[in-house]
Amino acid sequence: MESKAMMKKIAVFTLFAFCLSACGIKGSLDTAPPMWGKAKKEYEAKKQQEQQQEQSNQTEK
């Protein structure tokens, strides 16, 4: 009786692991931006500077 229960648990776990591995993002993952503090302010300033530089590069072309 215990072996049937154990086999059922193994089968459910294997199915769960298979389904879980099938979903997700393909390719490399990006690091999430900082959420608070000095690091967030620096990140936002850097992004804004990059956007301004990108816009100026587009107008030069």
Contacts in CASP RR format, 6 or more apart in sequence:
PFRMAT RR
TARGET T0000
AUTHOR 0000-0000-0000
METHOD contacts of the structure
MODEL  1
MESKAMMKKIAVFTLFAFCLSACGIKGSLDTAPPMWGKAKKEYEAKKQQE
QQQEQSNQTEK
33 40 0 8 1.000
33 43 0 8 1.000
34 40 0 8 1.000
34 42 0 8 1.000
34 43 0 8 1.000
END
